[in-house]
Amino acid sequence: MITRLPVFFDHFLALPMPLMVLCLLVYWGGLAFAVHRWLVPWIAGRTGQKLGRMEAEVPAQIGLAFGLLISFIAIPVWEQHSLAEESARTEAAAFREMAESIDDAHATAGEGVRAALCDTVEFIVNEEWPQLPHLLAPRVTADPIRELRAAIQATPDDSLRGELHDLYKQAATARETRLRIAATRPPPARWGIVGVLAILTLLGVGLIHAESRRARRMALGMVAVGISCCFVVLFAYTRPYLGQFAVKPVDLQDLAAELDAEHGSGSAVTVVAAEGRLVR
């Protein structure tokens, strides 16, 4: 029993959107051609008289089941993608408010927290986030994040420590949500059932038009394009951190750049001041 999708599926989801659309069109178009060219003539005969008349309600029921299943799958897929975007924004906002709280406090003790915060944001952007597309377990070793928590606990100012601790909890909760989403994989049975229903829909449409080759070609072509569009929508958003529409750490990247700039300017001022004292 297959419990995990093959690695090929990850590579396919990472394709650029035009190439993914082309692959799906070729795949389902090829299946539609096979149904038209070989399967329908084998079942109904070359003239379509061997099977007799097939009522349209049969493929209509299968198509309805396929459409309902696609809808039931698409809704949680979109919700999960939206949750991933919201978690990224929440995490970045918590770290940004943490930096602003340190600046507003004007406390020397907050410098250790600022340095740990800078290391944490850089770790998330440069080391942790690239692991999300292929993360299999919702755990990532994060020494900088533990050091940030220790630096907050070591802050002597009670009010500042309480505020930083609350912001740290918000960021940690958002991070846990992000890691859990990244480690979530759609069950293979889901794609298998959807694929079987799509093939049955193609076969049913082909059998309805068994007596007319031209009508069968047109009907199967239209249905193949519709099925391809459904799979494009699902594949584009089923893994929030993989593919062309993957969630990116844009806010965290901006925050990391700002923290680096402030840290660099602060170091320059310290060096200048030190040199001034040496001159005197």
Secondary structure, 3 states (H helix, E strand, C coil): CCCCCCHHHHHHHCCCHHHHHHHHHHHHHHHHHHHHHHHHHHHHCCCCCCCCCCCCHHHHHHHHHHHHHHHHHHHHHHHHHHHHHHHHHHHHHHHHHHHHHHHHHCCCCHHHHHHHHHHHHHHHHHHHHHHHHHCCCCCCCCHHHHHHHHHHHCCCCHHHHHHHHHHHHHHHHHHHHHHHHHHCCCCHHHHHHHHHHHHHHHHHHHHHCCCCHHHHHHHHHHHHHHHHHHHHHHHHHCCCCCCCCCCCCHHHHHHHHHHHHHHHHHHHHHHHHHHHHHHC
